[in-house]
Amino acid sequence: HCKNKRKSTVLSMSFLLATSGMLIRNFAFLMVAVPQTIYLLGPPLAFATCAFVGIAFLAMRSQKENIRLRMDSPFNVTSAVKLGATIFALFFLFNLTKVAGAGYFFLSAFFGGFADSGGTSISLASVLMQDPGTLKSAVFGVLLACVGAVAANYLLCGLHRCTGIIRKSILPVAAVFAVTAAFLYLLTL
C-alpha cells in the first residue's frame, strides 16, 4: 500500500486522524480522573483536534476517487495483556519518580507512550488522583506519551518502508504537537 501515492496520502491523513483520536482518549483519562482539568485541557485539545482534522480534510479534498484499504482489527488478547502489563509497570515507574526526579518522570512518559500511550495515560491519571500537585507533570507526561506513540508508529512505518506516510505527516504532526505544548505550557504557568 505504501508505494501507491494516493494510498500513501490516504494513510498519512488517516494517521493524523488516529493521532487526534489518541490525544482525545489520553487526555480524557486525566479529565475523568480530575474533572477540574477540563478547563485547562479543553482549549489545547480542541485546537489539536481541529488542526489534525482540518489538515486531513484539506489534503483529502484533492482525492478524486475512493480508495479501498483492508484493515485488520486491532483488538486481540495480546493487546489486552500488553496494556495490562504496561499499566502495571508504569504505575511503579511513575511512583519511583518521586525519588528520582522530573527527568526520569518525563523519560518514563515518553517511552511508556512508545509502548502504550493509553496505559501510560491511565497511570498518569492515577498519579494525578493521588497527588493533585502533579497536574503540570501529568499533563506534559500525557503529551510526551502521545509523542512517544507517534515516534513508535513512525519507526514501524520506516521499518516497513512506508516513508511516504512519514514524509506527508511528520511536519503537520510536529507543528500541532509544538503548538499544543506551547498552549499547555502557557495555561499551566
ZISUL-V871564 format. One record per residue. N is the residue number from 1. OMEGA is omega in degrees with one decimal (none if undefined). BURIAL is 1 if it has 9 or more other ideal C-beta (glycine too) atoms within 8 Angstrom, else 0. Layout:
n;omega;burial
N;OMEGA;BURIAL
N;OMEGA;BURIAL
This chain:
n;omega;burial
1;-170.2;0
2;-176.9;1
3;178.3;0
4;-173.4;0
5;-179.6;0
6;178.8;1
7;177.7;1
8;177.8;1
9;179.5;1
10;-180.0;1
11;179.1;1
12;180.0;1
13;173.0;1
14;176.6;1
15;177.3;1
16;179.9;1
17;177.5;1
18;177.0;0
19;177.0;1
20;177.7;1
21;178.3;0
22;178.2;1
23;-179.8;1
24;-179.1;1
25;-174.6;1
26;177.9;1
27;175.7;1
28;176.6;0
29;178.4;1
30;-177.3;1
31;176.3;1
32;-179.1;0
33;-179.0;1
34;-174.0;1
35;179.6;0
36;-178.7;0
37;179.9;1
38;-179.0;0
39;179.8;0
40;-172.5;1
41;-176.7;1
42;-177.6;0
43;179.2;0
44;179.1;1
45;176.6;1
46;177.4;0
47;-176.3;1
48;-179.7;1
49;179.6;1
50;179.9;0
51;-179.3;1
52;-179.7;1
53;179.7;1
54;179.4;0
55;179.3;1
56;-179.9;1
57;-179.7;0
58;179.7;0
59;-177.4;1
60;178.9;1
61;-177.8;0
62;178.6;0
63;-176.9;1
64;-175.5;0
65;176.6;0
66;-180.0;0
67;178.9;0
68;175.2;0
69;176.7;0
70;-179.7;0
71;175.7;0
72;179.6;0
73;179.2;0
74;-175.6;0
75;175.5;0
76;-176.1;0
77;-179.8;0
78;178.7;0
79;-179.8;1
80;178.8;1
81;178.5;0
82;178.1;1
83;179.9;1
84;179.4;1
85;179.4;0
86;179.2;1
87;-179.5;1
88;-177.8;0
89;-177.2;0
90;177.2;1
91;178.3;1
92;178.4;0
93;-178.6;1
94;176.7;1
95;176.5;0
96;-177.3;1
97;175.5;1
98;178.5;0
99;-171.5;0
100;177.3;0
101;-172.8;0
102;-179.5;0
103;177.7;0
104;179.2;1
105;-176.6;1
106;174.6;1
107;177.2;0
108;179.6;1
109;-179.5;1
110;-177.3;1
111;172.4;1
112;176.2;1
113;177.1;1
114;179.6;1
115;-176.3;1
116;-175.7;1
117;178.6;1
118;178.4;1
119;177.8;1
120;-178.9;1
121;176.3;1
122;178.2;1
123;178.6;1
124;177.8;1
125;179.5;1
126;176.1;1
127;179.6;1
128;178.5;1
129;-179.3;0
130;-176.7;0
131;-178.6;0
132;177.8;0
133;-178.7;0
134;-174.6;1
135;-177.1;1
136;179.0;0
137;-180.0;1
138;-179.6;1
139;-179.4;1
140;174.2;1
141;178.1;1
142;178.1;1
143;177.5;1
144;176.3;1
145;177.4;1
146;177.3;1
147;177.1;1
148;178.5;1
149;178.1;1
150;177.7;1
151;177.7;1
152;178.9;1
153;177.0;1
154;177.3;1
155;178.1;0
156;176.6;0
157;178.9;1
158;179.0;1
159;179.4;0
160;177.9;0
161;176.7;0
162;-174.3;1
163;177.4;1
164;178.1;1
165;-179.6;1
166;-177.9;1
167;-174.9;0
168;-175.6;1
169;-172.1;1
170;-179.8;1
171;177.4;0
172;-179.9;1
173;179.8;1
174;-179.6;0
175;-179.4;1
176;177.7;1
177;-179.7;1
178;179.6;0
179;178.1;1
180;178.1;1
181;178.5;1
182;178.3;0
183;179.1;1
184;179.8;1
185;179.7;0
186;-179.8;0
187;-178.0;1
188;178.6;1
189;none;0
